[in-house]
Amino acid sequence: MSLEKDAELIRMVVPTGQNHMVYMPSLHFSHDLEYKLEIELEKVLSRFGALHNLHLVASKLDQEGGFYALASFYSARAARAAIRASGKIKFGEQKLRILPRLRYKMPDREYDLPPHKSTELLSYYLGWNSWTSKVVYMSKEKDEDDEDSFQYVCVVNVELPAWGLSSEGVGISKMPPLKSPRGRGDIIKASMRFSHRAAMVSALRKIILIELGNGKMLAEVDTTLYDPVHYDSAWDTPGVYVNDLEFDPEDEEEYCALDDMTEEDLDHLLATVA
């Protein structure tokens, strides 16, 4: 059997294919069940696979005050399984009809999942303790495009211990110029938080889940995806440590640039080095 038929790749992006969508018409429930309708419906659909979203809408065409529901699965295989179960699941006082969603407008581009959605997806398919994350780098740096602004650069590492995999992501959050010290702390905290979120998105989007035909799940890391800046772990573990200097590097008055040196000073310097 070919790979396309035997396995499905589940990526950390918003599902957009029409084969991921289902539609449930004519939902009627008692008053006692109506307030928890969406929660109960989510429990039923989650038996087939992880849900990305579920929307419950009051039907304007139903004279009896019914509802209809729209749902999307991360896995197209899960959506097909739900459709095959149409009419076989008792929900409230009726049989739940699950149909393909035929009317759907495709987005113009692909959207990454927010971190909480990606981690929910990992937990659903791999288990609640399947992943860990840690910040390996966080630094305030000068913004090369704007001399008056700074940016926070964050690097996080997401690990899947059971699979022996890890994925690093880089996030950048630019901090506007601070004209007043008032609110400085809040702006710095927000910038650090946004850079961490962006780094998590970047790290998680590289993880790919593979659902085999027998239901077994595998995980891989897409090494072809790149981050906006390069991070080298050697920055945090330098190979050479300087313990003693013959001069104070901060004492700038005793030293001058090469352009300011006379030919006599330059000859003396070269002779000393030699």
Buried (B, 14 or more C-beta within 10 A) or exposed (E): EEEEEEBBBBBBBBBBEBBBBBBBBEBBBEEEEBEEBBEEBBEBBBEBBBBBEBEBEEBEEBEEEBBBBBBBBBBBBBBBBBBEBBEEBEBBEBEBBBEBBEEBEEEEEEEBBBBEBBBBBBBBBBEEEBBEBEBBBBEEEEBEEEEEBBBBBBBBBBBBEEBEBBBBBBBBBBBEEBEEEEEEEEEBEBBBEBBBBBBBBBBBBBBBBBBEEEEEBBBBBEEEEEBEEEBEEEEEEEEEEEEEEEEEEEEEEEEEEEEEEEEEEEEEEEEEEE
